[in-house]
Amino acid sequence: MMTAEAEFDEIRPYEPEEMQQAFNDLIHDRQFSLMMKGFAPWLPKSVRNGMLKLAFMGVKTPLDFQKRFMKPIVKYIIRKHTDGCTFDDGCLKSNHKSPLRYTFVSNHRDIVLDSAFLDVMLVDHGYPTTVEIGIGDNLLIYPWIKRLVRMNKAFTVRRGLTPKETLRSSQVMSRYIHYAVTQKHENIWIAQREGRAKDSNDRTQDSVLKMLAMGGDLRELNIVPLTISYEFDPCDYLKARELQEKRDIPGFKKSRQDDLDNMKTGIFGYKGRVHYHCAVPVNQWLDELSNLPRKEYFTAMAQRMDKDIHSGYQLFPCNYIALDELNGTSEYAGHYTAADRQRFEDYLAGQLAKIDIPNKDEAFLRECMLNMYANPLRNKVRSEE
């Protein structure tokens, strides 16, 4: 009989007793060594590895690894590439020292940083642990990346499967999420949909909620709708480029290099102000939907979560400017100054200039980017009607 733990071996993060071997494998990985060399090319490999081994001393668990290695890196990214990251957890009234854990279901802005910023916010606000995250195996293109994310509390979401394989994979992943929350006492972060919304028109997919329900009662997951707001999305021009390529090239699909470019740009690009907002856990209103048929239940749940996520957006001058420009009005002029408008125009021009594709459609690309900034405002207005 397969134990619960063994059932999840193919997708789960590393257990504490596996961390040392994973670390040894990582620092002896040739591609990882080349990557590290890029950070300190003047240091011999033996010195770099020695420094890493010294820093790893005392690291026993994935949480230790996050606090020792990842938290300082993410703090540096916040200082260097944002104008600050804030966290509103006023709707979470629990005692952080209790065994209660949360499953954060959020809109998706950045492949790497959505969960990384959340980890730092949780630690800084006194929560006893961070989040385990679902990451698509399409991003695990090198063995060292897979090792690193498993050390960083990531579980694998399998992509590109047949319908039958997808069903089995979803069932296993759902059981693992329930196991992680109820038995391991971990928090979970998962995106509200597969992939990022290219136009920032964030919508929760019913399929994500159905997957979460496969492994047991949704209530035991303590789901929290989470809103992530970026003042500027450094990947906006990459998303716009992809939208034109999908429009112009039948069957267009991103390459692995495209995924790497998005990861690098998202991490090191300028984001302006960043804000995380927690809505009330869905358990506070889930019983209101209990009499609905199953299909309507998940649709209604997704719509209610969307309303909570949309109402949690923090809006910035660029959101109001974008919608006014698209509508050809000055309805929201009270929310920005002439200087704000000039700054945003300069920003858009700079981002558009980075797009280098055949038959570059400036008007289409600009409209795509404006919609990315206007849609959070559109959705927040609708959520308050």
Secondary structure per residue as TSV (DSSP state, phi and psi in degrees):
chain	resnum	aa	ss	phi	psi
A	1	M	-	360.0	128.6
A	2	M	-	-74.7	130.8
A	3	T	-	-74.1	163.6
A	4	A	H	-58.9	-41.6
A	5	E	H	-64.9	-42.1
A	6	A	H	-66.8	-31.8
A	7	E	H	-59.7	-28.2
A	8	F	T	-100.9	6.6
A	9	D	T	-56.0	-34.9
A	10	E	T	-76.5	-12.6
A	11	I	T	-126.0	-19.1
A	12	R	S	-75.2	162.3
A	13	P	-	-68.1	171.0
A	14	Y	-	-68.1	146.1
A	15	E	-	-85.0	160.6
A	16	P	G	-52.4	-40.7
A	17	E	G	-71.3	-9.7
A	18	E	G	-98.3	-6.7
A	19	M	H	-66.2	-42.6
A	20	Q	H	-63.1	-44.7
A	21	Q	H	-65.2	-39.9
A	22	A	H	-61.9	-41.2
A	23	F	H	-64.8	-43.4
A	24	N	H	-61.7	-42.4
A	25	D	H	-63.7	-36.8
A	26	L	H	-65.3	-49.6
A	27	I	H	-73.0	-14.2
A	28	H	T	-99.2	5.4
A	29	D	-	-79.4	126.3
A	30	R	H	-60.7	-44.8
A	31	Q	H	-67.0	-36.7
A	32	F	H	-64.7	-40.5
A	33	S	H	-63.0	-39.5
A	34	L	H	-64.7	-39.7
A	35	M	H	-63.7	-44.7
A	36	M	H	-65.9	-34.2
A	37	K	H	-59.3	-33.2
A	38	G	H	-63.5	-26.7
A	39	F	H	-80.6	-31.6
A	40	A	-	-144.4	70.5
A	41	P	T	-63.8	-19.4
A	42	W	T	-81.6	-12.7
A	43	L	S	-92.6	133.8
A	44	P	-	-61.2	152.8
A	45	K	H	-57.1	-40.9
A	46	S	H	-62.2	-36.2
A	47	V	H	-70.6	-44.1
A	48	R	H	-59.5	-46.4
A	49	N	H	-65.6	-37.3
A	50	G	H	-63.2	-39.9
A	51	M	H	-66.0	-40.1
A	52	L	H	-64.7	-42.9
A	53	K	H	-62.0	-40.4
A	54	L	H	-63.5	-43.4
A	55	A	H	-66.7	-27.8
A	56	F	H	-79.3	-13.2
A	57	M	T	-58.1	131.9
A	58	G	T	89.0	-7.3
A	59	V	-	-81.4	114.6
A	60	K	-	-112.1	-26.8
A	61	T	S	-131.0	163.5
A	62	P	H	-57.3	-35.0
A	63	L	H	-65.4	-41.0
A	64	D	H	-57.6	-44.3
A	65	F	H	-61.1	-43.1
A	66	Q	I	-62.3	-45.0
A	67	K	I	-69.4	-36.0
A	68	R	I	-77.6	-45.1
A	69	F	I	-105.6	-48.1
A	70	M	I	-80.5	-39.2
A	71	K	H	-59.2	-46.5
A	72	P	H	-61.9	-36.0
A	73	I	H	-66.2	-45.4
A	74	V	H	-67.3	-38.5
A	75	K	H	-60.7	-38.9
A	76	Y	H	-64.3	-43.0
A	77	I	H	-61.3	-41.6
A	78	I	H	-61.6	-44.9
A	79	R	H	-66.3	-41.7
A	80	K	H	-86.0	-33.5
A	81	H	H	-123.1	10.1
A	82	T	S	-136.9	170.4
A	83	D	S	-102.9	28.6
A	84	G	-	115.9	147.6
A	85	C	E	-125.7	123.9
A	86	T	E	-117.6	159.4
A	87	F	E	-140.4	121.4
A	88	D	E	-110.4	102.7
A	89	D	-	-111.8	26.1
A	90	G	T	-58.9	-24.7
A	91	C	T	-83.0	-6.2
A	92	L	-	-102.0	101.3
A	93	K	-	-96.6	7.6
A	94	S	S	-74.0	162.0
A	95	N	-	-75.8	119.6
A	96	H	T	-60.8	-20.8
A	97	K	T	-87.6	-3.2
A	98	S	S	-78.9	166.1
A	99	P	S	-74.9	-1.0
A	100	L	-	-63.4	131.3
A	101	R	-	-125.1	166.5
A	102	Y	-	-126.3	150.3
A	103	T	E	-110.5	105.7
A	104	F	E	-84.4	120.8
A	105	V	E	-112.7	115.0
A	106	S	E	-129.1	162.8
A	107	N	-	-63.9	163.4
A	108	H	-	-122.8	113.0
A	109	R	-	-108.7	-37.4
A	110	D	-	-139.6	136.2
A	111	I	T	-58.7	-41.3
A	112	V	T	-99.7	-43.9
A	113	L	H	-85.1	-19.1
A	114	D	H	-51.8	-50.4
A	115	S	H	-81.4	-31.8
A	116	A	H	-65.5	-44.7
A	117	F	H	-61.7	-41.4
A	118	L	H	-61.5	-41.9
A	119	D	H	-54.6	-48.4
A	120	V	H	-64.2	-42.1
A	121	M	H	-62.0	-42.2
A	122	L	H	-63.9	-45.7
A	123	V	H	-62.5	-44.8
A	124	D	H	-67.0	-24.4
A	125	H	T	-98.9	15.1
A	126	G	T	87.4	9.6
A	127	Y	-	-73.3	146.2
A	128	P	S	-74.8	-15.8
A	129	T	-	-152.5	173.0
A	130	T	-	-97.7	-147.1
A	131	V	E	-121.6	145.1
A	132	E	E	-86.2	143.5
A	133	I	E	-124.7	147.1
A	134	G	E	-89.0	126.6
A	135	I	E	-130.5	132.2
A	136	G	E	-65.1	137.6
A	137	D	G	-68.9	-10.8
A	138	N	G	-66.9	-19.1
A	139	L	G	-91.6	-11.0
A	140	L	-	-91.7	64.0
A	141	I	-	-82.7	-13.7
A	142	Y	S	-127.4	148.7
A	143	P	H	-56.3	-36.2
A	144	W	H	-67.2	-32.6
A	145	I	H	-65.9	-43.1
A	146	K	H	-62.7	-43.1
A	147	R	H	-62.2	-44.6
A	148	L	H	-63.7	-43.7
A	149	V	H	-71.5	-31.4
A	150	R	H	-69.5	-32.9
A	151	M	H	-68.6	-22.8
A	152	N	T	-100.3	27.7
A	153	K	T	67.3	36.5
A	154	A	E	-103.2	140.1
A	155	F	E	-111.5	153.4
A	156	T	E	-91.3	131.2
A	157	V	E	-103.1	117.2
A	158	R	-	-81.8	135.2
A	159	R	-	-116.0	166.4
A	160	G	S	64.6	36.1
A	161	L	-	-99.5	164.0
A	162	T	-	-71.0	161.9
A	163	P	H	-53.9	-40.7
A	164	K	H	-66.7	-43.4
A	165	E	H	-65.5	-37.7
A	166	T	H	-62.1	-41.6
A	167	L	H	-61.7	-48.3
A	168	R	H	-62.9	-43.6
A	169	S	H	-61.3	-41.8
A	170	S	H	-64.5	-39.3
A	171	Q	H	-63.9	-44.9
A	172	V	H	-64.7	-44.4
A	173	M	H	-63.1	-41.1
A	174	S	H	-64.0	-44.3
A	175	R	H	-61.4	-37.9
A	176	Y	H	-65.2	-42.7
A	177	I	H	-60.7	-44.6
A	178	H	H	-62.3	-42.3
A	179	Y	H	-62.6	-43.5
A	180	A	H	-63.3	-41.1
A	181	V	H	-74.1	-45.7
A	182	T	H	-87.7	-31.1
A	183	Q	T	-104.0	-42.9
A	184	K	S	-86.3	-12.4
A	185	H	-	56.7	48.7
A	186	E	-	-105.4	150.8
A	187	N	E	-82.5	157.6
A	188	I	E	-125.7	141.9
A	189	W	E	-119.7	133.7
A	190	I	E	-146.0	143.4
A	191	A	E	-73.6	151.9
A	192	Q	S	-71.3	-11.2
A	193	R	S	-154.7	164.0
A	194	E	S	-75.5	120.9
A	195	G	S	79.5	166.8
A	196	R	-	-84.0	147.0
A	197	A	-	-72.2	115.3
A	198	K	T	-65.6	-24.1
A	199	D	T	-107.6	11.2
A	200	S	S	60.4	19.4
A	201	N	-	-91.2	82.0
A	202	D	-	-73.9	127.5
A	203	R	-	-139.7	135.5
A	204	T	-	-79.3	128.1
A	205	Q	-	-81.3	132.6
A	206	D	H	-53.4	-36.4
A	207	S	H	-62.3	-32.0
A	208	V	H	-66.0	-43.5
A	209	L	H	-69.2	-38.4
A	210	K	H	-62.8	-39.8
A	211	M	H	-61.3	-45.9
A	212	L	H	-61.4	-30.7
A	213	A	H	-80.2	-15.0
A	214	M	H	-63.4	-33.0
A	215	G	T	-90.2	-0.7
A	216	G	S	150.0	-167.9
A	217	D	-	-66.6	127.5
A	218	L	G	-58.9	-29.7
A	219	R	G	-62.0	-32.5
A	220	E	G	-72.1	-12.4
A	221	L	G	-83.2	-17.6
A	222	N	-	51.2	60.3
A	223	I	E	-69.3	133.2
A	224	V	E	-120.7	116.9
A	225	P	E	-67.4	128.5
A	226	L	E	-123.4	130.8
A	227	T	E	-105.8	127.1
A	228	I	E	-110.1	123.0
A	229	S	E	-117.3	126.8
A	230	Y	E	-111.0	136.2
A	231	E	S	-67.4	-46.8
A	232	F	S	-129.5	134.2
A	233	D	-	-98.4	109.0
A	234	P	T	-63.1	-19.0
A	235	C	T	-93.1	8.9
A	236	D	H	-59.3	-40.5
A	237	Y	H	-71.3	-30.5
A	238	L	H	-69.4	-38.7
A	239	K	H	-65.5	-42.6
A	240	A	H	-63.0	-42.8
A	241	R	H	-59.6	-43.1
A	242	E	H	-63.9	-37.6
A	243	L	H	-64.4	-39.6
A	244	Q	H	-68.5	-40.3
A	245	E	H	-63.8	-38.9
A	246	K	H	-66.3	-34.2
A	247	R	H	-68.5	-38.4
A	248	D	H	-98.2	-21.7
A	249	I	S	-118.0	108.4
A	250	P	T	-57.2	131.8
A	251	G	T	71.1	19.9
A	252	F	-	-60.8	135.8
A	253	K	-	-136.3	142.9
A	254	K	-	-65.0	148.2
A	255	S	-	-90.9	171.4
A	256	R	H	-62.2	-37.2
A	257	Q	H	-63.3	-36.6
A	258	D	H	-60.2	-42.7
A	259	D	H	-62.1	-42.8
A	260	L	H	-64.4	-40.6
A	261	D	H	-61.1	-41.1
A	262	N	H	-64.8	-41.7
A	263	M	H	-62.9	-47.4
A	264	K	H	-65.5	-45.3
A	265	T	H	-64.3	-41.2
A	266	G	H	-62.8	-38.4
A	267	I	H	-73.0	-48.7
A	268	F	H	-99.1	-2.4
A	269	G	S	-81.2	159.0
A	270	Y	-	-76.5	131.3
A	271	K	-	-115.5	-7.0
A	272	G	-	64.3	-141.0
A	273	R	-	-83.2	142.4
A	274	V	E	-127.0	137.2
A	275	H	E	-139.0	137.6
A	276	Y	E	-115.0	130.3
A	277	H	E	-128.3	124.3
A	278	C	E	-93.7	128.6
A	279	A	-	-85.7	174.4
A	280	V	-	-65.0	144.3
A	281	P	-	-56.5	143.9
A	282	V	G	-64.8	-19.5
A	283	N	G	-59.5	-22.2
A	284	Q	G	-72.8	-18.6
A	285	W	T	-131.8	0.4
A	286	L	G	-62.6	-33.4
A	287	D	G	-63.4	-22.7
A	288	E	G	-63.6	-19.1
A	289	L	G	-101.9	2.5
A	290	S	T	-63.4	-24.1
A	291	N	T	-89.5	-1.0
A	292	L	S	-78.9	148.3
A	293	P	-	-59.6	156.6
A	294	R	H	-53.5	-47.7
A	295	K	H	-63.7	-43.8
A	296	E	H	-69.1	-30.1
A	297	Y	H	-59.3	-50.8
A	298	F	H	-70.8	-33.6
A	299	T	H	-65.5	-44.7
A	300	A	H	-65.9	-38.3
A	301	M	H	-64.0	-43.7
A	302	A	H	-62.4	-41.8
A	303	Q	H	-65.2	-40.2
A	304	R	H	-67.3	-40.5
A	305	M	H	-64.8	-39.6
A	306	D	H	-60.5	-41.7
A	307	K	H	-60.5	-41.8
A	308	D	H	-67.6	-41.8
A	309	I	H	-66.2	-44.2
A	310	H	H	-65.1	-38.2
A	311	S	H	-70.5	-16.7
A	312	G	T	-89.7	-2.4
A	313	Y	-	-58.0	137.5
A	314	Q	-	-94.1	124.0
A	315	L	-	-97.5	149.4
A	316	F	-	-126.0	165.6
A	317	P	H	-50.4	-38.4
A	318	C	H	-61.9	-31.4
A	319	N	H	-64.9	-43.4
A	320	Y	H	-70.5	-40.1
A	321	I	H	-63.3	-44.0
A	322	A	H	-61.1	-44.4
A	323	L	H	-69.4	-39.8
A	324	D	H	-61.1	-41.1
A	325	E	H	-66.8	-41.9
A	326	L	H	-64.9	-37.5
A	327	N	H	-85.5	-11.1
A	328	G	T	65.2	34.5
A	329	T	S	-129.4	178.9
A	330	S	-	-124.8	33.4
A	331	E	T	-56.5	-36.7
A	332	Y	T	-107.2	20.7
A	333	A	G	-59.2	-23.7
A	334	G	G	-69.0	-10.4
A	335	H	G	-99.6	3.4
A	336	Y	-	-153.3	161.5
A	337	T	-	-107.8	173.0
A	338	A	H	-61.1	-35.9
A	339	A	H	-66.4	-39.5
A	340	D	H	-60.2	-43.5
A	341	R	H	-64.8	-42.9
A	342	Q	H	-65.6	-39.9
A	343	R	H	-60.3	-44.1
A	344	F	H	-67.8	-40.2
A	345	E	H	-62.0	-43.3
A	346	D	H	-63.7	-39.9
A	347	Y	H	-62.3	-49.0
A	348	L	H	-58.8	-43.7
A	349	A	H	-60.7	-41.5
A	350	G	H	-65.8	-40.6
A	351	Q	H	-68.8	-43.1
A	352	L	H	-62.2	-33.8
A	353	A	H	-66.4	-20.3
A	354	K	T	-78.0	-13.5
A	355	I	-	-84.7	118.2
A	356	D	-	-125.1	91.6
A	357	I	-	-137.1	156.4
A	358	P	T	-61.9	146.4
A	359	N	T	53.3	44.3
A	360	K	-	-58.2	121.5
A	361	D	-	-101.8	89.7
A	362	E	H	-57.5	-44.1
A	363	A	H	-64.2	-44.0
A	364	F	H	-64.5	-46.4
A	365	L	H	-62.1	-41.5
A	366	R	H	-64.5	-42.5
A	367	E	H	-63.6	-39.8
A	368	C	H	-58.3	-46.1
A	369	M	H	-68.7	-38.5
A	370	L	H	-61.7	-40.6
A	371	N	H	-64.0	-34.8
A	372	M	H	-58.5	-37.0
A	373	Y	H	-88.4	-24.7
A	374	A	H	-81.5	-31.8
A	375	N	H	-62.8	-38.0
A	376	P	H	-58.6	-38.8
A	377	L	H	-67.0	-45.9
A	378	R	H	-55.0	-47.0
A	379	N	H	-70.1	-35.8
A	380	K	H	-66.7	-41.0
A	381	V	H	-60.9	-44.8
A	382	R	H	-65.3	-35.3
A	383	S	H	-66.6	-21.8
A	384	E	T	-99.0	0.8
A	385	E	-	-76.0	360.0
